[in-house]
Amino acid sequence: MASSVAVGTASAATIFFEDFESDPAADPAVMANWVHNGNGSGSNASRLFDTGNYGGTRLWIASSANAAAGTGIDSTATIELDPSTTYEFSAALVTETFSGNRTATGTYDLLIEGASLIGGPQSFVARGDDADGATPNDSNSYEDQLTTQYFDSGVGGNLTISIAFSGTDSSSAFVGIDNVSISTIPEPSALLLLGAALTGVVVVVRRRV
């Protein structure tokens, strides 16, 4: 669920975070802060799934067996951005891991009133880690590949996060999304001060060695 946080100038502040834990595991997915974009249909076109060894957490997935390219979800929560402010988008991009050669691909976009803040949809690739599980649930395992995107809010407004499946190299692979967040980042002056402080620490450490 989206939450408003007081934004300070010296530290990052998360204004939206989604781990899908408050939504029920279901196929098709029923979500409080997201809506299926209408592309693709059938089993696993849009599903909230409890994984076996991904920390026991829930995530959104789409399967290449039944989901058309472009199948995805769009945020419906109110994520209000301040004008001329830099933000960070991050998300865990995952794919089935029972084949280390298997990949799944997708796109994400960040928009205000339909206009992209990041130059249009950006692509991502998630790859399996070739880790078969000891139990059936462990075989439904996923590899977390975090992506981070910095962007400027422009004139500000309500942000829409759009995430979509685009394809895989296997007819039965899945692509998934978890831990989606939007955060402010420190102002440049705060970053410079932090960098100076860290430089001082390094100097002291080197002198003591």
Disulfide bonds with the S-S distance in Angstrom:
none
